[in-house]
Structures are given as structure tokens and as C-alpha cells.
């Protein structure tokens, strides 16, 4: 297979590449503009003769012809900033990567048999009024809030994808990724797990926005990657998005205390004002993933956190 991974130098993208490149019969091509990804994440693959990297921005209209010339069989689209720290500071670029980027990718596969997986997000549900969140839930999103560049950008991308499916019969499988963590996370990306681990390792204050009683469900990156590859290899052309996440729900307070204890840190937990439009409860319903491709997450929170702490310790 000739496989293109857009955003392949990012956290999830580079973990996906690590899995795909092990099959020597695959030829892996990565496109990334390195706005949030890092070339060091894919440095280990540079000497592989079945791997290529191109610094490219998928919002550039020229990417359509570039991808067509690559003549790939599959595309995994992970090219979008996903950390609040980035998209709150770069809202326009974030929206463009979601909407203009997917428009260009859809144009590049129109009229072909190329299969594509598009990474959407649980953020399309916003501050959900349904619990747990199923794929049929339409969401509760502030369209003009500070997070709208990401939330509404991803919602617009899904809308465009299903218009292309109806009009051009493209084969795109949309997945809604819930909180994912693991090795190769950017230690400065502002996400809960990376923040808490780095603060605890440095014995700095562990900062929690709001009361800490808001909940999240964390999925280890290996489970997310297994889901993506399994879905790509399936014959199911999904008629609607599919949630991918771990339904094991935890409060932010619990996560902070657990990480502090496992590291043996002297950090104190410090509370800041809640972030605007921050969801109160986040838990995926994964019944569709189970029935479509017989997938459930395997890595426990305890084991996943252990592996993630080890990674940050070794790369501090």
C-alpha cells in the first residue's frame, strides 16, 4: 500500500506512522507544515527506504495536484492543531486547516478509489447536554466563542465531507477522537495529561482550570491507532462519524492527584478560573465502534499513564 499521512509529524500522526512503517510492503508518505508537529517525531524513520517526508501545508491549493501525482491508495488526515494552547492563539489558521485543508484533500480524491480516514473530534459535541455522547447527538457548541475556530471548524469539515460523499461518492471514514494521550505528546501543548506530568516532574504547581470536577475519558494512543488502522482495512463505508475513545471516565482532580502520586512529586495543586466553553462532562459511547469493527480499547489508564510518564522523563 502507498499511504499518505497528513499531519504525520504530530502526536497521533507520528504514532500512526510508527505502526504503518513496520510493514515493509507499505510506502509511507508524510505531509506536515510543522506548525504543531515536530520533525524529531519522525526522525527515526528518515533512513527507511519506504518512508518520505514533505513539508507541506494542506491549506495550500497546490496540494491537490501534489497529492494526485503521489498516486496513493489511502490517506489518513490528521493535519489540524488539536491543542487549546495553539488554537486559542492561532484561531484563523486552525479554522483554515480544518475547512480549507479538508476541501483540498477531498478534491484530490474526487473521482478515485482512494480511501481516506478523517480525524474529527469530540469537540464537535461542545459542552454536551447528552451523556454519554453518541454519534447521533448534534452537539451544544458556541459558534462565536474562543474555541469555535476548532469546534466549528471540525463541524464544518464533517459537513463538507458528507456533501462530497453524497455528490461524488468518495470513500471517507470520519472518526471523532476523544481525549488521547501517550508518548510523543508535545510537553508544552497545554493538554491535561502533558501539563500535569511536566508540572509534577518539575515539582511546579499543578494547575487546574475550574473546580476540577469536570470529567474526561482518556484513550491511550495505541488504542486510537489500532482503531484507525482497523477501520481503514474494513469494508464499512460508514454513513456517519464513529466515536473513538475510552469510556473510562475520570475527574480532572483525580487525574492530577494520580499523576502527582505516581511521580512522587512535591507539587501543589492550584486552581485557576475555568476556561471559556470548557465541557463539563466528556464520555464517549463506543457502541458503534464495537459493532462496526469489533473494537474496544485495551490499555488501562494506569498502564498508559506509566508509559507516558516514562516517555516524558526520558525526553525531559
Secondary structure, DSSP 4 states (H G I P E B T S, - for coil): -EEEEETTTSHHHHHHHHHHTTSTT-EEEEEE--SS--GGGGGGGTT-TTEEEEE--TTSTTHHHHHHHH--SEEEE--S---HHHHTT-HHHHHHHHHHHHHHHHHHHTTS--EEEEEEEGGGGBS-SSSSBPTT---B--TTSTTHHHHHHHHHHHHHHHHHHHHH--EEEEEEE--EE-TT--TTS--HHHHHHHHHHTT--EEEESSS--EEE-EEHHHHHHHHHHHHTSS---SS-EEES---EEEHHHHHHHHHHHHT----EEEEPPPTT--S---B--HHHHHHH-----S-HHHHHHHHHHHHHHT-
